[in-house]
Amino acid sequence: MENAKVLSLYMTMPDMIRAGHRMKVEDIDIDENGIMGSRDYENGTEHSMVLVCKKSYDIIEEAELVFERGLLMEDIYVDNDLYHLNKGSVIEIGEVLFEVTGPCEDYRYLYAFAPELPELIQGKRGLFISPLDYGGIQVGNEVKIIKAI
């Protein structure tokens, strides 16, 4: 399995911009509290981020549905399929180490876009990952699997 590459990055902008607006960005700074500058940074909850693989959008397109990237609420979008990684796996993206905390299984909001969408991508909605340290990520950075479980 070759390493993956970051295709795009997203962050939820703070209320001063537009509440809940997700913006595509070229780079992000991350620490143990999440994406610095994001609306959810240091919000006192779990600091999971969502990593989505191109495979998810390939499945959607094969079903002849058309949606822009970002629909799956990903923070990080990569080109290779990493859905074989289980809880406890460790990956490095750019300068940051992340632990995989499990599959993202929240599909409810997707019904509004297409009733068949949740079932279509069952098990391929994304991975929750938690940052283990501080660093930056840029579009084009490599995603290395450090420990696969």
C-alpha positions as CSV (number, residue, x, y, z in Angstrom):
1,M,0.0,0.0,0.0
2,E,1.6,3.2,-1.1
3,N,1.2,6.3,1.0
4,A,-1.7,8.7,0.4
5,K,-1.5,12.4,-0.4
6,V,-3.6,15.3,0.9
7,L,-5.9,16.5,-1.9
8,S,-7.8,19.2,0.1
9,L,-8.3,20.6,3.6
10,Y,-11.4,22.2,5.2
11,M,-12.1,24.1,8.4
12,T,-15.2,25.4,10.1
13,M,-14.9,29.1,10.4
14,P,-15.6,31.0,13.6
15,D,-18.9,32.8,14.2
16,M,-17.4,36.1,13.2
17,I,-17.2,35.0,9.6
18,R,-20.5,33.0,9.2
19,A,-21.6,30.5,11.8
20,G,-20.7,27.0,10.7
21,H,-19.3,28.0,7.3
22,R,-16.8,25.4,6.1
23,M,-14.0,26.8,4.0
24,K,-11.5,25.0,1.8
25,V,-8.0,26.1,2.8
26,E,-4.5,25.4,1.6
27,D,-2.9,24.7,5.0
28,I,-3.9,24.3,8.6
29,D,-2.1,24.4,12.0
30,I,-3.1,21.7,14.4
31,D,-2.3,20.8,18.0
32,E,-3.9,18.4,20.6
33,N,-6.9,20.7,20.7
34,G,-7.7,20.5,17.0
35,I,-7.5,22.9,14.1
36,M,-6.2,26.2,15.3
37,G,-8.5,29.0,14.2
38,S,-11.5,26.7,13.7
39,R,-14.8,27.3,15.4
40,D,-14.5,24.0,17.2
41,Y,-10.9,24.7,18.5
42,E,-10.7,24.1,22.3
43,N,-14.4,23.7,22.6
44,G,-14.1,21.3,25.5
45,T,-15.2,18.3,23.6
46,E,-13.4,15.5,21.8
47,H,-10.8,16.8,19.4
48,S,-11.5,14.4,16.6
49,M,-11.2,15.4,13.0
50,V,-12.6,13.6,10.0
51,L,-10.4,12.1,7.3
52,V,-12.2,11.1,4.1
53,C,-10.6,9.0,1.3
54,K,-11.3,9.5,-2.4
55,K,-12.9,6.1,-2.3
56,S,-16.0,7.6,-0.7
57,Y,-16.6,10.1,-3.5
58,D,-15.8,7.4,-6.1
59,I,-18.7,5.3,-4.7
60,I,-21.0,8.4,-4.8
61,E,-20.0,9.1,-8.4
62,E,-20.4,5.5,-9.5
63,A,-24.0,5.8,-8.3
64,E,-24.3,8.8,-10.7
65,L,-24.7,11.3,-7.8
66,V,-22.8,14.5,-8.0
67,F,-21.6,16.3,-4.9
68,E,-18.8,18.7,-4.2
69,R,-15.9,17.6,-2.0
70,G,-16.5,18.7,1.6
71,L,-20.1,17.2,1.7
72,L,-18.9,14.5,4.0
73,M,-17.7,17.2,6.5
74,E,-14.1,16.1,6.1
75,D,-11.3,18.1,7.6
76,I,-8.7,16.2,5.5
77,Y,-9.4,14.6,2.1
78,V,-6.8,12.1,0.7
79,D,-6.4,10.2,-2.5
80,N,-5.8,6.6,-1.3
81,D,-8.1,4.3,0.6
82,L,-7.2,4.2,4.3
83,Y,-10.4,2.7,5.5
84,H,-8.6,-0.6,6.5
85,L,-7.0,1.2,9.4
86,N,-8.6,0.4,12.8
87,K,-8.8,2.2,16.1
88,G,-5.3,2.7,17.5
89,S,-3.6,3.0,14.1
90,V,-1.2,5.9,13.8
91,I,-0.7,8.0,10.7
92,E,1.5,11.0,10.0
93,I,0.2,13.8,7.8
94,G,2.6,16.6,7.1
95,E,4.2,17.4,10.5
96,V,1.4,15.9,12.6
97,L,0.9,12.5,14.1
98,F,-2.7,11.3,14.4
99,E,-4.3,8.3,16.1
100,V,-7.3,6.7,14.4
101,T,-10.1,6.7,16.9
102,G,-12.6,4.8,14.7
103,P,-14.9,5.0,11.7
104,C,-17.2,8.0,11.2
105,E,-20.7,6.5,11.3
106,D,-22.9,9.6,11.4
107,Y,-25.0,9.5,8.3
108,R,-28.2,11.3,9.4
109,Y,-27.6,14.6,7.7
110,L,-26.8,12.9,4.4
111,Y,-30.5,11.8,3.9
112,A,-31.2,15.5,2.9
113,F,-28.9,15.3,0.0
114,A,-30.0,11.9,-1.4
115,P,-32.0,9.3,0.5
116,E,-29.8,6.4,-0.8
117,L,-26.5,8.2,0.2
118,P,-26.1,6.9,3.8
119,E,-26.5,3.2,2.7
120,L,-24.3,3.8,-0.4
121,I,-21.3,4.8,1.7
122,Q,-21.9,2.7,4.7
123,G,-18.5,1.9,6.3
124,K,-16.8,4.4,4.0
125,R,-18.0,7.7,5.5
126,G,-14.6,8.6,6.9
127,L,-12.3,8.0,9.8
128,F,-12.2,9.9,13.1
129,I,-8.6,10.9,13.8
130,S,-7.2,12.7,16.9
131,P,-4.0,14.9,16.7
132,L,-1.2,13.7,19.0
133,D,1.1,16.8,18.7
134,Y,1.5,20.2,17.1
135,G,2.3,20.9,13.5
136,G,1.1,22.0,10.1
137,I,-0.5,20.3,7.2
138,Q,-0.6,21.5,3.6
139,V,-2.4,20.3,0.5
140,G,0.0,17.9,-1.2
141,N,1.5,16.6,2.0
142,E,2.1,12.9,2.2
143,V,0.1,10.7,4.5
144,K,2.3,7.9,6.0
145,I,1.0,5.0,7.9
146,I,3.2,4.7,11.0
147,K,1.3,1.9,12.8
148,A,-1.5,-0.1,11.2
149,I,-3.9,-2.0,13.5
